[in-house]
């Protein structure tokens, strides 16, 4: 039996385990340039797969957690 891609559910960027920088920027509500700067500085972790730079979804979650922790510690000061 062959698979017919017309009937396979589409995976949204939010469901992917690895995202492009552009997809990550869209999910975070940031610009592409800002997201690239965060990746290049190491603030958001990324990996190379072939010629592509991809961001694990878990790296976005960690980035958001760090932002929230920094904000909550600033509020306590």
C-alpha positions in Angstrom: 0.0 0.0 0.0 1.4 3.4 -1.0 1.1 6.6 1.0 -0.9 9.4 -0.5 0.5 12.7 0.9 -2.8 14.5 0.1 -4.4 12.6 3.0 -1.5 13.0 5.5 -2.0 15.7 8.1 0.1 18.8 7.7 2.6 19.6 10.5 2.5 23.2 11.7 5.7 24.9 12.8 4.5 24.8 16.4 4.4 21.0 16.2 7.9 20.6 14.7 10.8 19.5 16.8 13.3 21.5 14.7 12.5 24.9 13.3 14.2 27.3 10.9 15.3 30.7 12.1 12.4 32.2 10.3 9.8 29.8 11.8 11.3 30.4 15.3 11.1 34.2 14.8 7.5 33.9 13.8 6.7 31.7 16.9 8.5 34.1 19.2 7.0 37.2 17.7 10.5 38.6 16.9 12.1 39.8 13.7 14.3 37.5 11.6 17.4 39.7 12.1 16.9 39.8 15.9 16.4 36.0 16.0 19.6 35.4 13.9 21.5 37.7 16.3 20.2 35.7 19.3 21.3 32.5 17.5 24.7 33.8 16.5 25.4 35.0 20.1 24.4 31.6 21.5 21.5 33.0 23.4 19.3 30.7 21.5 20.9 27.3 20.8 20.9 25.9 17.3 22.4 23.1 15.2 23.6 22.7 11.7 22.0 20.0 9.6 23.7 19.9 6.3 23.8 23.6 5.2 20.7 24.5 7.3 20.8 26.1 10.7 17.9 24.7 12.8 16.7 25.5 16.2 15.3 22.7 18.4 11.9 23.5 19.8 13.3 22.8 23.3 15.9 25.6 22.8 13.0 28.1 22.3 11.4 26.8 25.5 14.6 27.3 27.4 15.1 30.8 26.0 11.6 31.8 27.1 12.2 30.3 30.6 15.4 32.3 30.9 13.6 35.5 29.9 10.9 34.9 32.4 13.4 34.1 35.2 15.3 37.3 34.5 12.2 39.3 34.5 10.9 37.9 37.8 14.3 38.4 39.5 14.3 42.0 38.2 10.8 42.5 39.7 12.0 41.2 43.1 14.9 43.7 43.3 
